[in-house]
Amino acid sequence: MTSIRRPSPGRFYARIRHERYLNGQTRAQGITSCPTLSPGQVLKVTGGYEVADVFAHGVVITAMRTYARRDKDFAVDFDGIPDSTDFSFRPEPGSRPVMAGTLPARVTSTTENDTYGHIDKDGRYRVSMLFDRDCWETGFESLWVRQSRPYAGDTYGLHLPLLAGTEVAIGFEDGNPDRPYISGVLHDSAHGDHVTIQNYKRNVLRTPANNKIRLDDERGKEHIKVSTEYGGKSQLNLGHLVDAEKQQRGEGFELRTDSWGAIRAQKGIFISADGQTKAQGQVLDMAAVKRQLSDALSLAESLSSLLETANIDSLDNDTQQSFLQQSVDALQQPVIVAGAPAGIALSTPQHIQFSANQNQILTAGGNTEISALKRIALVAKKMVVVFAHEMGMKLVAAAGKIEMHAQTDGLDITAAKGLTITSTEDEILITAKKKITVQCGGSYLTIDPAKIEHGTNGCFKVKSADFDYAGPAKLDVPYPKFTACESMASEASGKGDATIPLS
């Protein structure tokens, strides 16, 4: 299929202007008293000087000016161009009409009750002029018309799409009726203004879907609200916070949603309740938080020295110090830092989980209290250290037993002063599979499965109301047994092995 190439409007106008230029380039002028001449007549040129070839076929009269006075003869001045196919008469264009002011129109769309703006690939609209009473196909009442905007550039700017039925004011570039544009958008009786005498202190940007930016300028109650209706409602409220009835419901800022929420920062997050009046300071000024964490590190170092005095492995304070200096300070690493001068509270009716692949460090300058309605479990694969420096330690079970197991090794109980073991309502049972030794200042008592032996360098006294010798006797007491699997698991755990041998 062969396509026919049609000349563009630009080429047409260029040809017309070129032909008009040729009219002015080659002209003939004359004066006569003949009253029968008229524009368009062809005059033959003869006599006088040799006739130029361009006028060989005659001269076409293109303009005439007549004069008549009582004191002068009738005269006609005329202009002409060569009578040739190379020349076409092109009169000077008349002055175009000038459109002063604007004309009312409405934005149209090919879709009835269109939810969105009907625009083309260049962001232009079609409009229906209110004075136009002709019948047009809906959405084709005009060619595409540009819209004037307060800010525009190469694929950037401010564009709030206009819906069908919106009243607009049509202006004309340089008053040219062939170059209309949307110079402004107007509210009308069918499309009321959202800022009226009822809320004249507010500056509001609201879309048809009720996406909103509201800036309230009422003195002493200034606030900003950014909201969307998706997912129920999501809002950012700043300043003097009010409800739908304009009653105060808080102040400061609120970021809320009826759907999911996420706060994400690739380089780190700093949350602080420390004051910074009128933003006079650096964004990541965390001097108060660093001071608190440094004090906590100093406290940990002092307590760690007490552990060393008691022949207990010290705390891993180097890791804590490295974390503060290389990660927390100025958010050098992607961490979350939170601080508040009066405290931090976390609460949920369900579940809170703290997890770290490295260390969890908990430091308090006062008390650390852990309460649970049901159960507290402390589990460590390698070691658990509980140390109290001054006021002692209490382990109390108001109900139920207290069990202490060393399943693969010994159990040492040492006291600088007295050691008391008491059963207020039942017996005390001390058992050993191989041997029991009770010793004090050189005197001793040993018990093993074959004999009982007393020894002392001093006096041995026995005070008794009765003394009865009987035949041999034996009391078998069941010993708690740790299964082989449990023993091997404990042994492997003590060695730091990740696997357990089966034999």
C-alpha positions as CSV (number, residue, x, y, z in Angstrom):
1,M,0.0,0.0,0.0
2,T,1.5,3.3,-1.1
3,S,0.9,6.2,1.2
4,I,0.2,9.7,-0.2
5,R,2.4,12.3,1.3
6,R,0.4,15.4,2.1
7,P,2.1,18.8,2.5
8,S,2.3,20.0,6.0
9,P,0.6,23.3,7.0
10,G,4.1,24.8,7.6
11,R,5.1,24.1,4.0
12,F,1.9,25.7,2.7
13,Y,2.4,28.9,4.6
14,A,6.0,29.0,3.5
15,R,5.0,28.8,-0.1
16,I,2.4,31.6,0.3
17,R,4.9,33.9,1.9
18,H,7.5,33.1,-0.8
19,E,4.9,34.0,-3.5
20,R,4.1,37.2,-1.7
21,Y,7.8,38.1,-1.6
22,L,8.0,37.5,-5.4
23,N,5.0,40.0,-5.9
24,G,7.1,42.7,-4.2
25,Q,10.3,41.8,-6.1
26,T,8.9,42.2,-9.6
27,R,6.3,44.9,-10.0
28,A,5.1,47.4,-12.6
29,Q,3.6,50.8,-11.8
30,G,1.7,53.1,-14.1
31,I,-0.5,56.3,-14.3
32,T,-3.5,56.7,-16.5
33,S,-6.7,58.7,-16.9
34,C,-8.7,55.7,-18.2
35,P,-11.7,55.2,-16.0
36,T,-12.4,51.7,-17.2
37,L,-9.5,50.0,-15.6
38,S,-10.1,47.5,-12.8
39,P,-8.0,45.1,-10.7
40,G,-7.4,41.8,-12.5
41,Q,-7.3,43.2,-16.0
42,V,-4.2,42.3,-18.1
43,L,-2.5,45.1,-19.9
44,K,-0.2,44.6,-22.8
45,V,3.1,46.4,-22.6
46,T,4.3,47.9,-25.9
47,G,6.6,50.7,-27.2
48,G,9.2,52.6,-25.3
49,Y,12.1,50.7,-24.0
50,E,12.5,47.1,-24.7
51,V,10.0,45.2,-22.8
52,A,11.5,42.9,-20.2
53,D,10.9,39.2,-20.8
54,V,9.1,38.8,-17.5
55,F,6.4,41.3,-18.7
56,A,6.2,39.8,-22.2
57,H,2.8,38.3,-21.6
58,G,1.4,41.4,-20.0
59,V,0.8,43.0,-16.6
60,V,-2.0,42.0,-14.2
61,I,-3.4,44.9,-12.3
62,T,-3.2,44.2,-8.6
63,A,-4.0,47.6,-7.0
64,M,-5.5,50.9,-8.0
65,R,-5.7,54.4,-6.5
66,T,-7.9,57.0,-8.2
67,Y,-7.8,60.8,-7.8
68,A,-10.2,63.5,-8.9
69,R,-10.2,67.2,-8.0
70,R,-11.7,70.3,-9.6
71,D,-8.4,71.8,-10.3
72,K,-6.8,68.6,-11.6
73,D,-7.5,65.9,-14.1
74,F,-8.9,62.5,-13.2
75,A,-5.9,60.1,-12.5
76,V,-5.4,56.5,-11.8
77,D,-2.3,55.0,-10.2
78,F,-2.0,51.3,-10.6
79,D,0.4,48.5,-9.6
80,G,0.8,45.2,-11.4
81,I,2.7,42.0,-11.5
82,P,3.8,39.9,-14.5
83,D,1.1,37.8,-16.2
84,S,2.9,34.6,-15.8
85,T,2.4,31.2,-14.2
86,D,5.6,31.9,-12.2
87,F,3.8,34.7,-10.3
88,S,0.6,34.4,-8.2
89,F,-1.0,37.3,-6.7
90,R,-0.8,37.2,-3.0
91,P,-2.2,40.3,-1.2
92,E,-0.8,41.4,2.1
93,P,-2.6,39.6,4.9
94,G,-5.2,41.6,6.8
95,S,-4.8,42.3,10.4
96,R,-6.0,39.3,12.5
97,P,-8.7,39.8,15.1
98,V,-7.5,40.2,18.7
99,M,-9.2,38.4,21.5
100,A,-9.1,40.5,24.6
101,G,-9.7,38.9,28.0
102,T,-10.9,35.3,28.5
103,L,-13.9,33.2,27.5
104,P,-15.7,30.7,29.7
105,A,-15.6,27.0,28.8
106,R,-15.8,23.6,30.5
107,V,-13.4,20.7,30.3
108,T,-14.9,17.7,28.4
109,S,-14.2,14.0,28.2
110,T,-15.1,11.1,25.9
111,T,-16.2,9.1,29.0
112,E,-19.4,10.0,30.7
113,N,-18.9,10.9,34.4
114,D,-15.2,10.4,33.9
115,T,-13.5,9.8,37.3
116,Y,-10.1,11.0,36.0
117,G,-8.9,13.8,33.8
118,H,-9.1,13.3,30.0
119,I,-5.8,14.4,28.6
120,D,-3.5,13.5,25.7
121,K,0.2,12.5,25.7
122,D,1.2,16.1,26.2
123,G,-1.1,16.8,29.1
124,R,-3.6,18.9,27.1
125,Y,-7.4,19.1,27.5
126,R,-10.4,19.4,25.2
127,V,-12.9,22.1,26.2
128,S,-16.5,23.1,25.2
129,M,-16.9,26.9,24.8
130,L,-20.0,28.0,26.6
131,F,-21.0,30.3,23.7
132,D,-20.8,27.4,21.2
133,R,-24.4,26.1,20.5
134,D,-23.4,23.7,17.7
135,C,-23.7,20.0,18.4
136,W,-20.3,18.2,18.7
137,E,-19.3,14.7,19.5
138,T,-18.7,14.5,23.3
139,G,-15.1,15.0,24.1
140,F,-14.3,16.5,20.6
141,E,-15.7,20.0,21.0
142,S,-12.2,21.5,20.4
143,L,-8.7,20.6,19.6
144,W,-6.3,19.9,22.4
145,V,-5.7,23.0,24.5
146,R,-2.7,23.6,26.8
147,Q,-3.2,24.7,30.4
148,S,-1.2,27.5,32.0
149,R,0.4,26.4,35.3
150,P,2.4,28.2,38.0
151,Y,5.4,25.8,37.6
152,A,6.4,23.8,34.5
153,G,9.5,22.4,32.9
154,D,10.9,19.3,31.1
155,T,8.8,16.5,32.6
156,Y,8.5,18.4,35.9
157,G,6.2,21.0,37.2
158,L,2.7,21.2,38.9
159,H,-0.2,19.5,37.2
160,L,-3.5,18.8,39.0
161,P,-5.6,17.0,36.4
162,L,-9.0,18.7,35.6
163,L,-12.2,16.6,35.5
164,A,-14.9,16.9,32.9
165,G,-17.4,19.6,33.8
166,T,-14.8,21.9,35.4
167,E,-15.2,25.5,34.4
168,V,-12.1,27.1,33.0
169,A,-11.2,30.5,31.6
170,I,-9.8,30.4,28.0
171,G,-7.1,33.0,27.2
172,F,-5.4,33.6,23.9
173,E,-1.7,33.9,23.3
174,D,-1.0,37.5,22.1
175,G,-4.8,37.8,21.6
176,N,-4.5,35.2,18.7
177,P,-7.9,33.4,18.4
178,D,-6.0,30.4,16.9
179,R,-3.8,30.0,20.0
180,P,-6.2,29.4,22.9
181,Y,-5.0,28.0,26.3
182,I,-6.5,27.4,29.7
183,S,-5.5,30.4,31.7
184,G,-7.4,29.6,34.9
185,V,-9.8,27.3,36.7
186,L,-13.0,28.5,38.4
187,H,-15.4,27.2,41.0
188,D,-19.1,27.7,40.2
189,S,-22.5,26.9,41.7
190,A,-22.2,23.3,40.6
191,H,-18.6,22.9,41.8
192,G,-18.3,24.8,45.1
193,D,-15.1,26.1,46.6
194,H,-13.6,24.0,49.4
195,V,-12.4,27.2,51.2
196,T,-15.2,29.5,52.2
197,I,-16.1,31.8,55.1
198,Q,-16.5,28.6,57.1
199,N,-12.8,27.8,57.0
200,Y,-11.2,30.9,55.5
201,K,-8.2,30.5,57.8
202,R,-7.1,27.4,56.0
203,N,-5.1,26.8,52.9
204,V,-6.2,23.5,51.4
205,L,-5.1,21.4,48.4
206,R,-7.6,18.6,48.0
207,T,-8.0,16.1,45.1
208,P,-11.3,14.5,44.0
209,A,-10.3,11.3,45.9
210,N,-9.9,13.4,49.1
211,N,-6.1,13.3,49.1
212,K,-5.4,16.4,51.1
213,I,-2.7,18.9,52.2
214,R,-4.1,21.4,54.7
215,L,-2.3,24.3,56.2
216,D,-4.2,26.2,58.9
217,D,-3.0,29.7,59.6
218,E,-5.2,30.5,62.6
219,R,-2.8,32.3,65.0
220,G,-2.0,30.2,68.0
221,K,-3.5,27.1,66.3
222,E,-1.3,26.6,63.3
223,H,-1.2,23.1,61.9
224,I,-0.5,21.1,58.8
225,K,-2.3,17.9,57.8
226,V,-1.4,15.5,55.0
227,S,-3.8,12.6,54.5
228,T,-5.1,10.0,52.1
229,E,-8.2,7.8,52.2
230,Y,-6.5,4.5,51.2
231,G,-6.5,1.7,53.7
232,G,-9.0,3.6,55.9
233,K,-7.0,6.7,56.5
234,S,-3.4,7.6,56.7
235,Q,-2.3,11.0,58.1
236,L,0.6,13.2,59.0
237,N,-0.5,15.8,61.5
238,L,1.8,18.6,62.6
239,G,1.3,21.4,65.2
240,H,-2.1,22.1,66.8
241,L,-4.0,18.8,66.2
242,V,-7.7,18.9,65.8
243,D,-10.6,16.5,65.0
244,A,-13.3,16.8,62.4
245,E,-15.2,19.3,64.7
246,K,-12.0,21.5,65.0
247,Q,-11.6,20.5,68.6
248,Q,-8.1,20.0,69.9
249,R,-7.0,16.4,70.3
250,G,-3.3,17.0,70.9
251,E,-0.2,18.9,69.7
252,G,3.2,18.2,68.3
253,F,3.1,15.6,65.5
254,E,1.3,12.4,64.7
255,L,1.9,9.9,62.0
256,R,-0.9,7.4,61.9
257,T,-2.6,4.9,59.5
258,D,-5.5,2.4,59.6
259,S,-3.3,0.0,57.6
260,W,0.3,-1.1,57.9
261,G,3.2,1.2,58.8
262,A,6.9,1.0,58.3
263,I,9.9,3.3,59.2
264,R,13.0,2.5,57.1
265,A,16.3,4.3,56.9
266,Q,19.3,2.6,55.2
267,K,21.9,4.5,57.2
268,G,20.3,4.4,60.6
269,I,17.5,5.8,62.8
270,F,17.8,8.2,65.8
271,I,14.8,8.6,68.0
272,S,15.0,11.1,70.9
273,A,12.9,12.9,73.4
274,D,15.6,15.3,74.3
275,G,14.7,18.9,73.5
276,Q,16.1,21.0,70.7
277,T,14.3,24.3,70.8
278,K,13.4,25.7,67.4
279,A,15.7,23.2,65.7
280,Q,18.8,24.9,67.0
281,G,21.2,22.0,66.6
282,Q,22.4,19.2,64.5
283,V,19.9,16.5,63.3
284,L,22.0,13.7,64.8
285,D,23.0,15.5,68.0
286,M,22.9,12.6,70.4
287,A,25.0,14.0,73.2
288,A,22.5,13.1,75.9
289,V,22.2,9.5,74.6
290,K,26.0,9.1,74.3
291,R,26.5,10.4,77.8
292,Q,24.0,8.0,79.2
293,L,25.5,5.0,77.3
294,S,29.0,6.1,78.4
295,D,27.9,6.2,82.0
296,A,26.4,2.7,81.6
297,L,29.8,1.5,80.2
298,S,31.6,3.0,83.2
299,L,29.2,1.3,85.5
300,A,29.8,-2.0,83.7
301,E,33.6,-1.6,83.9
302,S,33.4,-0.9,87.7
303,L,31.3,-4.0,88.3
304,S,33.6,-6.0,86.0
305,S,36.5,-5.2,88.3
306,L,34.5,-6.6,91.2
307,L,34.0,-9.9,89.3
308,E,37.8,-10.2,88.8
309,T,38.3,-9.6,92.6
310,A,35.9,-12.6,93.2
311,N,37.8,-14.7,90.7
312,I,35.0,-14.6,88.1
313,D,35.5,-13.9,84.4
314,S,35.0,-10.1,83.7
315,L,32.3,-8.6,81.5
316,D,32.9,-8.1,77.8
317,N,33.2,-4.3,78.0
318,D,35.5,-4.0,75.0
319,T,32.7,-5.1,72.7
320,Q,30.3,-2.6,74.3
321,Q,32.8,0.2,73.9
322,S,33.5,-0.6,70.3
323,F,29.8,-0.7,69.5
324,L,29.4,2.8,71.1
325,Q,32.3,4.4,69.3
326,Q,32.1,2.7,65.8
327,S,28.3,2.2,65.4
328,V,26.2,4.4,67.7
329,D,28.2,7.7,67.5
330,A,26.8,9.8,64.6
331,L,25.1,6.6,63.3
332,Q,28.3,5.4,61.6
333,Q,26.6,2.1,61.1
334,P,22.9,1.3,60.2
335,V,21.6,1.1,63.8
336,I,18.6,2.3,65.7
337,V,19.4,4.6,68.6
338,A,16.6,5.7,71.0
339,G,16.8,8.0,74.1
340,A,14.5,9.8,76.4
341,P,15.5,11.8,79.5
342,A,12.5,10.7,81.6
343,G,12.2,7.0,80.5
344,I,11.1,4.6,77.8
345,A,8.1,2.3,78.2
346,L,7.3,-0.6,75.9
347,S,4.0,-2.5,76.4
348,T,1.9,-5.1,74.6
349,P,-0.8,-7.5,75.7
350,Q,0.9,-10.2,73.6
351,H,4.5,-10.7,72.9
352,I,7.8,-8.8,73.0
353,Q,11.0,-10.4,71.6
354,F,14.6,-9.2,71.8
355,S,17.1,-11.0,69.6
356,A,20.8,-10.5,68.8
357,N,23.3,-12.6,67.0
358,Q,26.0,-11.1,69.1
359,N,25.6,-9.5,72.6
360,Q,22.6,-8.3,74.6
361,I,23.7,-5.7,77.2
362,L,21.5,-4.6,80.0
363,T,22.8,-1.9,82.5
364,A,20.9,-0.1,85.2
365,G,22.2,2.5,87.7
366,G,19.4,1.6,90.1
367,N,17.3,-1.6,90.1
368,T,16.8,-4.2,87.4
369,E,13.5,-6.1,88.1
370,I,12.1,-9.0,86.0
371,S,8.6,-10.2,86.8
372,A,6.6,-13.0,85.2
373,L,3.2,-14.3,86.1
374,K,4.2,-17.9,85.0
375,R,7.8,-18.7,84.3
376,I,11.2,-17.2,84.0
377,A,13.8,-19.2,82.1
378,L,17.5,-18.3,81.9
379,V,19.3,-20.5,79.4
380,A,23.0,-20.3,78.4
381,K,24.9,-22.8,76.3
382,K,28.2,-22.1,78.1
383,M,27.9,-20.3,81.4
384,V,25.6,-18.4,83.7
385,V,27.1,-16.0,86.3
386,V,25.1,-14.5,89.1
387,F,27.0,-12.1,91.3
388,A,26.0,-9.8,94.1
389,H,28.7,-7.6,95.7
390,E,27.2,-6.1,98.9
391,M,23.7,-7.1,100.1
392,G,23.7,-10.9,99.4
393,M,21.4,-13.0,97.3
394,K,18.1,-14.7,97.9
395,L,16.6,-17.7,96.1
396,V,13.1,-18.4,97.4
397,A,10.4,-20.7,96.2
398,A,7.1,-20.1,98.1
399,A,5.7,-23.3,96.6
400,G,7.4,-26.2,94.9
401,K,10.9,-27.5,95.1
402,I,14.2,-25.8,94.4
403,E,16.4,-28.1,92.3
404,M,20.1,-27.5,91.6
405,H,21.8,-29.9,89.2
406,A,25.4,-30.2,88.0
407,Q,24.7,-32.9,85.5
408,T,28.2,-33.6,84.3
409,D,30.4,-32.1,87.0
410,G,30.6,-31.1,90.7
411,L,28.6,-28.6,92.8
412,D,30.6,-26.3,95.2
413,I,28.8,-24.4,98.0
414,T,31.2,-22.1,99.9
415,A,30.5,-19.5,102.6
416,A,33.0,-17.3,104.5
417,K,30.8,-17.6,107.6
418,G,28.1,-20.0,108.7
419,L,26.3,-22.4,106.4
420,T,22.8,-23.5,107.5
421,I,20.7,-26.3,106.1
422,T,17.3,-26.6,107.7
423,S,14.2,-28.5,107.0
424,T,11.4,-27.1,109.0
425,E,8.8,-29.8,108.4
426,D,10.6,-32.8,107.0
427,E,13.9,-34.6,106.8
428,I,17.3,-33.7,105.3
429,L,18.7,-36.4,103.1
430,I,22.4,-36.3,102.0
431,T,23.4,-39.1,99.7
432,A,26.4,-40.0,97.7
433,K,27.1,-43.0,95.5
434,K,30.7,-43.4,96.5
435,K,31.6,-41.5,99.7
436,I,30.6,-38.8,102.1
437,T,33.2,-36.9,104.2
438,V,32.3,-34.5,107.0
439,Q,35.4,-32.6,108.2
440,C,36.0,-29.9,110.8
441,G,39.5,-28.8,112.1
442,G,41.1,-32.2,111.5
443,S,38.3,-34.3,113.0
444,Y,36.3,-36.1,110.3
445,L,33.6,-38.6,109.5
446,T,33.7,-40.6,106.4
447,I,31.0,-42.8,105.0
448,D,31.4,-45.2,102.1
449,P,29.6,-48.3,101.0
450,A,32.0,-50.6,103.0
451,K,32.5,-48.7,106.3
452,I,32.0,-45.7,108.5
453,E,35.0,-44.1,110.0
454,H,35.4,-41.4,112.7
455,G,38.7,-39.7,113.4
456,T,39.8,-37.0,115.8
457,N,42.9,-35.8,117.7
458,G,40.8,-34.8,120.6
459,C,38.0,-36.2,122.7
460,F,35.2,-38.3,121.2
461,K,32.0,-37.9,123.2
462,V,28.8,-39.7,122.6
463,K,25.8,-38.5,124.7
464,S,22.7,-40.7,124.4
465,A,19.9,-42.0,126.6
466,D,20.3,-45.4,125.0
467,F,22.8,-47.1,122.8
468,D,21.7,-50.1,120.7
469,Y,23.9,-52.4,118.6
470,A,22.1,-54.5,115.9
471,G,23.1,-56.5,112.9
472,P,24.2,-55.2,109.5
473,A,21.7,-53.0,107.6
474,K,21.5,-51.2,104.3
475,L,19.3,-48.3,103.0
476,D,19.1,-48.0,99.2
477,V,18.3,-44.5,98.0
478,P,17.5,-43.9,94.3
479,Y,19.9,-41.6,92.6
480,P,18.8,-39.2,89.9
481,K,20.0,-40.5,86.6
482,F,20.9,-38.2,83.6
483,T,20.3,-40.0,80.3
484,A,23.2,-40.7,78.1
485,C,21.9,-38.3,75.5
486,E,21.5,-35.6,78.1
487,S,25.0,-36.2,79.5
488,M,26.6,-36.2,76.0
489,A,24.7,-33.1,75.1
490,S,25.9,-31.4,78.3
491,E,29.5,-32.5,77.7
492,A,29.4,-31.3,74.0
493,S,27.9,-28.0,75.2
494,G,30.7,-27.6,77.7
495,K,33.3,-28.1,75.0
496,G,31.6,-25.7,72.6
497,D,31.0,-28.5,70.0
498,A,28.1,-28.1,67.6
499,T,27.7,-32.0,67.2
500,I,27.0,-34.8,69.6
501,P,28.7,-38.2,69.1
502,L,26.2,-41.1,69.2
503,S,28.7,-43.6,70.8
